[in-house]
Amino acid sequence: MRIGQVLSLVLVVHCRSLDWHRNGESCYFIIKDKLDWYHADRTCVESRGNLAVPNTQSEQNYIWELVLKEFDQNPSTDLWIGCNDIEEEGNWQHCPLKGETTNAFENWAEEEPNNDYGADCGSLWVDRNGKWDDYPCNEEIYAVCETMVSNTPEFCLQTDKDGRLVSPEHSSPCH
């Protein structure tokens, strides 16, 4: 078995145990404990992912629908995403600003980011249906992690109720 196949199989077992949700070439996981941005970021990395950053409207929609589903349509607070301007105010890492000349996706709420109260970390804003907001990094809110998946059939192998791998001919197709 090749190293890539083994890593894919490990990722399958790991993702299933953390309740990851696959959409296209990414898996997403909602952290339902309130954490500051730094702890949320570290938790995602320890789970072999990163804080999610929506790169398209369809990915934004998927993440927002997942958030609503995970909290029974009523999340009580915002969620951390992976963008920030911690190192230099106004120089946002991983999330483009409105009006930038690139074709990169952005979803900032109106008049955001505004640096209110020293806000340096990005979040999905519950009160604005998932639009992005800058928020003080030391506040404790939920978070959404993302990890990339391999486009190999091994990722889609299924496990039975005892955690044993099911043979490929009995596995469901990739979704």
Protein Blocks (a to p, Z undefined) as FASTA:
>chain_A
ZZklmmmmmmmmmmmmnopacehjbccdddfbdcdfklmmmmmmmnopacdddfbfklmm
mmmmmmmmmnnopafbdcddfbdcklpghiaghiacehiabfcdcfbdehiaehighiab
dcddfklgopacdddfkbccdddddddddfbfklmpccdfkopacdfklpccdZZ
